[in-house]
Amino acid sequence: MTGVDLLFTQEFYRLAKEHLSGNGILVQWAHIYSSNDRMIGMILNTIRSQFKHCHIFISDPGLGDCLFVATDRYLSADDLERAAARFDSNPKVRESLGKIALDSVDSVLIREIWSDLYSSERFSDAGIQTMDYPRLHYIAGKSFFTGDNVAFNQLFNAASAAYSDDFLMARKYDNWRDFPLSKEAFDILLASVTNRKTPYHSALEKSLKLKACLAGSDVYLLSEEDKKKLETHLISFVMHFPENEEEWDKIALKNASFRKKAEVLLSYEERFRNWIVPYPVEGLKELLKNGMVRGEDIYEKNWCVLHLIRLLLRERADKEQLRAAADFAVRGTDGEITVKEEDRLLLKIVKSALSQIRK
């Protein structure tokens, strides 16, 4: 972005807005190579200083860049239906976008990675890029020489699940949390998020397949290869706490420690949960709550406390729930939560996140 950073300044967005109608839309591209998530957040925060709403899309399902869609207009279900009707009535547009597997408005909407509310809450402290204080110019230059790249899981991950209803696809389909798609519509979406350049399976593709599986829909039946890649044997444990210890034997965790069980399920939730497939995590919560009380020592108990707080933060839980979890922590004479040396980073992350909540 160094060299073109003036296109990401507050002054540029103010000037662009002056040339738009009241309901006009600004669309801007930004690369994610030689970048980090805070740079993308700064661009987003700068855009939001001039526009009331901003949605972020990924340009390619595999290794694409970001597209910012900014407007002062709240995009409603009616707006999205009108956009779909206009798309369907324009054969030249359909033919052109069909070459890159964008065969419907839905195939565009499914590529949204940050909703309006998600982006406003997550990056409000990311700073503003101005011509007088061009921070992005220097940050981008440093990122280029240090070889920074934004991993896709930094852009599209479990943190978006709690905002599922705010994504444009969910606005268009008020029953999005279920499975509102016909086989034809699902096939179009799946084609639009399948990476045709490499054998790499995009996170969007995996999420759609998992959504169909959880809905028990026959529009897409998972192959044995799909089940293995999606690790479907784990998801029921994330969603529902087992009634007895014997059930853990199904995933080779019978008599394992609370920490070991939770590590497996937390890893799954972080990799296979997002706004497309926002399944409940009550089983994981219950496991961590049990570990807080019945862990083998104070270190395991506190590890469970910290991870429950992280999970509750992702779920946008209220302060009372966070306080109730924190009250279970065992503290030393200095008032600090007692953790192993290897868990100090976890403690630092949780304390930082909680401090943001208090502001």
C-alpha positions as CSV (number, residue, x, y, z in Angstrom):
1,M,0.0,0.0,0.0
2,T,3.0,2.2,0.3
3,G,2.9,4.6,-2.6
4,V,-0.9,4.5,-3.0
5,D,-1.8,5.1,0.7
6,L,-3.3,8.5,-0.1
7,L,-6.2,6.5,-1.6
8,F,-6.9,5.2,1.9
9,T,-7.0,8.6,3.7
10,Q,-9.9,10.2,5.4
11,E,-9.6,13.1,3.0
12,F,-9.9,10.8,0.0
13,Y,-13.1,9.2,1.4
14,R,-14.6,12.6,2.2
15,L,-13.9,13.7,-1.4
16,A,-15.3,10.5,-2.8
17,K,-18.5,10.9,-0.7
18,E,-19.0,14.4,-2.1
19,H,-19.3,12.8,-5.6
20,L,-21.9,10.2,-4.5
21,S,-25.6,10.5,-4.2
22,G,-27.2,10.1,-0.8
23,N,-27.6,6.4,-1.3
24,G,-24.4,6.0,-3.3
25,I,-21.9,3.2,-2.7
26,L,-18.1,3.3,-2.7
27,V,-16.3,0.0,-3.5
28,Q,-12.6,-0.2,-2.9
29,W,-10.0,-2.9,-3.3
30,A,-7.1,-3.6,-0.9
31,H,-4.5,-6.4,-1.1
32,I,-3.8,-8.6,1.9
33,Y,-0.3,-9.6,1.0
34,S,2.5,-7.6,2.7
35,S,-0.2,-6.6,5.2
36,N,-1.6,-7.4,8.6
37,D,-5.0,-7.4,10.1
38,R,-4.5,-4.0,11.9
39,M,-3.7,-2.4,8.6
40,I,-6.9,-3.7,7.1
41,G,-8.6,-2.5,10.3
42,M,-7.2,1.0,9.9
43,I,-8.5,1.2,6.3
44,L,-11.9,0.1,7.5
45,N,-11.9,2.5,10.5
46,T,-11.0,5.4,8.2
47,I,-13.8,4.5,5.8
48,R,-16.2,4.3,8.7
49,S,-15.2,7.9,9.7
50,Q,-17.0,9.1,6.6
51,F,-19.6,6.4,5.8
52,K,-22.1,5.0,8.2
53,H,-21.9,1.4,7.0
54,C,-19.1,-0.8,5.6
55,H,-19.1,-4.5,4.6
56,I,-15.9,-6.4,3.6
57,F,-15.8,-9.1,1.0
58,I,-13.1,-11.5,-0.1
59,S,-12.3,-11.2,-3.9
60,D,-11.3,-14.9,-4.3
61,P,-12.4,-17.9,-2.2
62,G,-8.8,-19.1,-1.8
63,L,-6.2,-16.4,-1.5
64,G,-8.0,-13.3,-2.6
65,D,-7.8,-9.7,-1.5
66,C,-10.4,-7.5,0.3
67,L,-13.2,-5.4,-1.2
68,F,-14.7,-2.7,1.0
69,V,-18.3,-1.7,0.2
70,A,-19.2,1.6,2.0
71,T,-22.5,3.5,2.0
72,D,-24.6,5.7,4.3
73,R,-27.6,3.5,3.4
74,Y,-28.5,0.5,5.6
75,L,-28.8,-2.4,3.1
76,S,-32.1,-4.1,3.8
77,A,-33.6,-7.4,2.7
78,D,-35.7,-5.4,0.2
79,D,-32.5,-3.8,-1.2
80,L,-30.9,-7.2,-1.7
81,E,-34.0,-8.6,-3.4
82,R,-34.0,-5.7,-5.8
83,A,-30.3,-6.3,-6.5
84,A,-31.0,-9.9,-7.2
85,A,-33.9,-9.1,-9.6
86,R,-31.7,-6.6,-11.5
87,F,-28.9,-9.1,-11.7
88,D,-31.3,-11.8,-13.0
89,S,-32.7,-9.5,-15.6
90,N,-29.4,-8.5,-17.1
91,P,-28.0,-11.3,-19.3
92,K,-24.8,-9.5,-20.2
93,V,-23.9,-9.1,-16.5
94,R,-24.7,-12.7,-15.7
95,E,-22.6,-13.9,-18.7
96,S,-19.7,-11.8,-17.6
97,L,-19.7,-12.7,-13.9
98,G,-20.5,-16.3,-14.7
99,K,-17.0,-16.7,-16.1
100,I,-15.7,-16.4,-12.5
101,A,-18.6,-18.5,-11.0
102,L,-20.6,-15.5,-9.7
103,D,-23.9,-16.7,-11.1
104,S,-26.2,-15.0,-8.6
105,V,-26.3,-12.1,-6.1
106,D,-26.1,-14.8,-3.3
107,S,-22.7,-16.0,-4.8
108,V,-21.4,-12.5,-4.1
109,L,-23.0,-12.2,-0.6
110,I,-21.5,-15.5,0.5
111,R,-18.0,-13.9,0.2
112,E,-18.7,-11.3,2.9
113,I,-16.1,-11.8,5.7
114,W,-16.8,-8.9,8.0
115,S,-20.3,-7.5,8.5
116,D,-21.1,-3.9,9.3
117,L,-21.5,-4.5,13.1
118,Y,-18.6,-6.9,13.3
119,S,-16.2,-4.4,11.7
120,S,-17.4,-1.5,13.8
121,E,-17.0,-3.3,17.1
122,R,-13.7,-5.1,16.3
123,F,-11.7,-2.3,14.8
124,S,-13.0,0.9,16.4
125,D,-9.5,1.4,18.0
126,A,-7.5,0.7,14.8
127,G,-6.7,4.4,14.1
128,I,-7.4,6.8,11.3
129,Q,-5.2,7.3,8.2
130,T,-5.0,11.0,7.2
131,M,-2.8,13.0,4.8
132,D,-1.2,14.9,7.8
133,Y,-0.6,11.6,9.7
134,P,-0.1,8.9,7.1
135,R,0.5,6.0,9.4
136,L,-0.4,3.5,6.8
137,H,2.4,4.6,4.6
138,Y,5.0,3.6,7.2
139,I,3.2,0.5,8.6
140,A,2.8,-0.8,5.1
141,G,6.4,-0.3,4.3
142,K,7.5,-2.1,7.4
143,S,5.1,-5.0,6.6
144,F,6.6,-5.3,3.1
145,F,10.2,-5.7,4.4
146,T,9.2,-8.0,7.3
147,G,7.2,-10.2,5.0
148,D,3.9,-9.9,6.7
149,N,0.8,-11.5,5.1
150,V,-2.7,-11.7,6.4
151,A,-3.7,-15.4,6.9
152,F,-7.3,-16.0,5.7
153,N,-8.2,-17.4,9.2
154,Q,-7.4,-13.9,10.6
155,L,-10.1,-12.5,8.3
156,F,-12.7,-15.3,8.5
157,N,-13.0,-17.2,11.7
158,A,-15.1,-18.1,14.7
159,A,-15.4,-14.5,16.0
160,S,-17.9,-13.8,13.2
161,A,-20.3,-16.4,14.4
162,A,-21.9,-14.2,17.0
163,Y,-22.6,-11.6,14.3
164,S,-24.2,-14.0,11.9
165,D,-27.6,-12.2,11.7
166,D,-25.9,-9.0,10.7
167,F,-24.3,-10.4,7.5
168,L,-26.1,-9.5,4.2
169,M,-27.0,-13.1,3.4
170,A,-28.7,-13.4,6.7
171,R,-30.6,-10.2,6.1
172,K,-31.8,-11.6,2.8
173,Y,-32.8,-15.0,4.3
174,D,-34.3,-14.5,7.7
175,N,-34.0,-18.3,8.3
176,W,-30.3,-18.3,7.4
177,R,-29.3,-20.1,10.6
178,D,-31.3,-23.1,9.3
179,F,-30.9,-24.0,5.7
180,P,-33.1,-22.0,3.3
181,L,-31.4,-23.0,0.0
182,S,-32.6,-25.3,-2.8
183,K,-30.2,-27.7,-4.4
184,E,-29.7,-25.4,-7.4
185,A,-29.0,-22.4,-5.2
186,F,-26.6,-24.4,-3.0
187,D,-24.7,-25.7,-6.1
188,I,-24.3,-22.1,-7.3
189,L,-22.9,-21.0,-4.0
190,L,-20.6,-24.0,-3.7
191,A,-19.2,-23.3,-7.2
192,S,-18.6,-19.7,-6.3
193,V,-16.4,-20.5,-3.3
194,T,-14.5,-23.4,-4.8
195,N,-10.9,-22.6,-5.6
196,R,-10.4,-23.7,-9.1
197,K,-6.8,-22.6,-9.3
198,T,-5.4,-25.1,-6.7
199,P,-6.6,-28.2,-4.9
200,Y,-6.8,-26.1,-1.8
201,H,-10.3,-26.3,-0.2
202,S,-11.4,-22.8,0.9
203,A,-12.8,-22.1,4.3
204,L,-16.0,-20.8,2.6
205,E,-16.4,-24.1,0.8
206,K,-15.9,-26.2,3.9
207,S,-18.4,-24.0,5.8
208,L,-21.1,-24.4,3.2
209,K,-20.7,-28.2,3.2
210,L,-20.8,-28.3,7.0
211,K,-23.9,-26.1,7.0
212,A,-25.7,-28.6,4.7
213,C,-24.5,-31.5,6.9
214,L,-25.8,-29.9,10.1
215,A,-29.1,-29.1,8.6
216,G,-29.6,-32.7,7.6
217,S,-30.4,-31.5,4.1
218,D,-30.2,-33.8,1.1
219,V,-29.1,-31.0,-1.2
220,Y,-25.5,-32.0,-0.5
221,L,-24.5,-35.3,1.0
222,L,-21.0,-35.4,2.4
223,S,-18.6,-37.9,1.0
224,E,-16.3,-39.9,3.3
225,E,-13.5,-37.6,2.2
226,D,-15.6,-34.6,3.2
227,K,-16.4,-36.0,6.6
228,K,-12.7,-36.6,7.2
229,K,-11.7,-33.1,6.2
230,L,-14.5,-31.5,8.2
231,E,-13.8,-33.8,11.2
232,T,-17.6,-34.2,11.6
233,H,-17.1,-36.7,14.4
234,L,-16.2,-33.8,16.8
235,I,-19.0,-31.4,16.2
236,S,-21.6,-33.0,18.3
237,F,-19.3,-32.8,21.3
238,V,-18.9,-29.0,20.7
239,M,-22.6,-28.6,20.5
240,H,-23.8,-31.0,23.3
241,F,-22.0,-32.2,26.5
242,P,-21.9,-36.0,26.7
243,E,-24.1,-37.7,29.2
244,N,-21.4,-40.0,30.4
245,E,-17.6,-40.6,30.1
246,E,-18.1,-43.6,27.8
247,E,-19.3,-41.3,25.0
248,W,-15.9,-39.6,24.9
249,D,-14.5,-42.9,23.7
250,K,-16.0,-42.1,20.2
251,I,-13.4,-39.5,19.7
252,A,-10.6,-41.3,21.7
253,L,-10.8,-38.9,24.7
254,K,-12.3,-41.2,27.3
255,N,-10.7,-40.4,30.7
256,A,-8.6,-37.6,29.2
257,S,-8.1,-34.5,31.3
258,F,-10.5,-31.6,30.9
259,R,-7.7,-29.6,29.3
260,K,-7.0,-32.3,26.7
261,K,-10.6,-32.6,25.8
262,A,-11.1,-28.9,25.6
263,E,-8.0,-28.4,23.5
264,V,-9.4,-30.7,20.8
265,L,-12.8,-29.1,20.8
266,L,-11.5,-25.5,21.0
267,S,-9.3,-26.2,18.0
268,Y,-12.3,-27.5,16.1
269,E,-14.5,-24.5,17.0
270,E,-11.8,-22.1,15.9
271,R,-11.4,-23.8,12.5
272,F,-14.9,-24.8,11.6
273,R,-17.3,-22.2,13.0
274,N,-18.1,-18.8,11.6
275,W,-21.1,-16.7,10.4
276,I,-22.0,-19.2,7.7
277,V,-22.2,-22.1,10.1
278,P,-22.9,-20.5,13.6
279,Y,-23.8,-23.7,15.4
280,P,-24.2,-23.6,19.2
281,V,-21.2,-24.3,21.5
282,E,-23.1,-25.4,24.7
283,G,-21.2,-28.6,25.0
284,L,-17.8,-26.8,24.9
285,K,-19.0,-24.3,27.5
286,E,-20.2,-27.0,29.8
287,L,-16.9,-28.9,29.5
288,L,-14.9,-25.7,30.5
289,K,-17.3,-25.0,33.4
290,N,-16.8,-28.6,34.6
291,G,-13.0,-28.1,34.3
292,M,-13.1,-24.9,36.3
293,V,-14.6,-26.8,39.2
294,R,-13.2,-30.3,38.9
295,G,-9.8,-29.8,37.2
296,E,-6.9,-31.8,38.6
297,D,-5.1,-28.7,39.9
298,I,-5.3,-24.9,40.0
299,Y,-3.5,-24.6,36.7
300,E,-6.0,-26.7,34.8
301,K,-8.9,-25.0,36.6
302,N,-7.6,-21.6,35.7
303,W,-6.8,-22.6,32.1
304,C,-10.5,-23.6,31.8
305,V,-11.5,-20.3,33.3
306,L,-9.5,-18.3,30.8
307,H,-10.7,-20.3,27.8
308,L,-14.3,-20.0,28.9
309,I,-13.8,-16.2,29.1
310,R,-12.3,-16.1,25.6
311,L,-15.3,-18.2,24.3
312,L,-17.8,-15.9,26.1
313,L,-16.1,-12.8,24.6
314,R,-16.4,-14.3,21.1
315,E,-20.1,-14.9,21.9
316,R,-20.5,-11.3,23.0
317,A,-21.6,-12.3,26.4
318,D,-22.7,-9.7,28.9
319,K,-20.4,-8.5,31.7
320,E,-22.3,-10.5,34.3
321,Q,-21.4,-13.8,32.6
322,L,-17.8,-12.8,32.2
323,R,-17.6,-11.7,35.9
324,A,-19.2,-15.0,37.0
325,A,-16.5,-17.0,35.0
326,A,-13.7,-14.8,36.3
327,D,-14.8,-15.3,39.9
328,F,-13.8,-19.0,39.7
329,A,-10.2,-18.2,39.0
330,V,-7.7,-19.0,41.7
331,R,-5.4,-16.1,42.3
332,G,-2.0,-15.7,44.0
333,T,-1.1,-13.3,46.8
334,D,-0.5,-10.6,44.2
335,G,-4.0,-10.9,43.0
336,E,-3.0,-12.3,39.6
337,I,-4.6,-15.5,38.2
338,T,-2.2,-18.4,38.7
339,V,-1.1,-20.0,35.5
340,K,1.8,-22.1,34.1
341,E,4.6,-20.3,32.3
342,E,3.3,-21.7,29.0
343,D,-0.1,-20.1,29.6
344,R,1.1,-16.6,30.3
345,L,0.3,-15.5,26.8
346,L,-3.2,-16.8,27.1
347,L,-3.6,-14.8,30.3
348,K,-2.2,-11.7,28.6
349,I,-4.7,-12.1,25.7
350,V,-7.7,-12.5,28.0
351,K,-6.7,-9.5,30.2
352,S,-6.2,-7.3,27.1
353,A,-9.6,-8.4,25.7
354,L,-11.4,-7.7,29.0
355,S,-9.7,-4.2,29.3
356,Q,-11.3,-3.3,25.9
357,I,-14.7,-4.3,27.2
358,R,-14.3,-2.0,30.2
359,K,-13.6,1.0,28.1
